[in-house]
Amino acid sequence: MDRKRITFDLDATLLAKLDDSARQQRVSRNRFILDSVVRAVQDEERRRIDCEFAAMAEDAEYCSGLLSIDRELNAESQLSWDQIDRDGR
């Protein structure tokens, strides 16, 4: 993985809290910051995906297409489940 070194400024109080938290988790300051950034980026990605799914749920054309597919496949799917039920007895 290609890594880049960065620097940033924190006030002394926040730095002390960061160090306390890292110490409690028994990780280095660097690991604590890296894990926090990774979590924040993953959370943001999840929020973005959730928003896209929410938009899909409100898209009438998309929902109509899903219902059409469901109607098309439901009968065949039910036949398959019925066959499984018969074979399993």
PEVENQUI-V395031 format. One record per helix or strand of 2 or more residues. SS is the DSSP state (@ for helix, = for strand). FROM is the first residue (numbers start at 0). LEN is the number of residues. If there is no record, write none. Layout:
ss: [SS,SS]
from: [FROM,FROM]
len: [LEN,LEN]
//
This chain:
ss: [@,@,@]
from: [11,28,59]
len: [13,29,29]
//
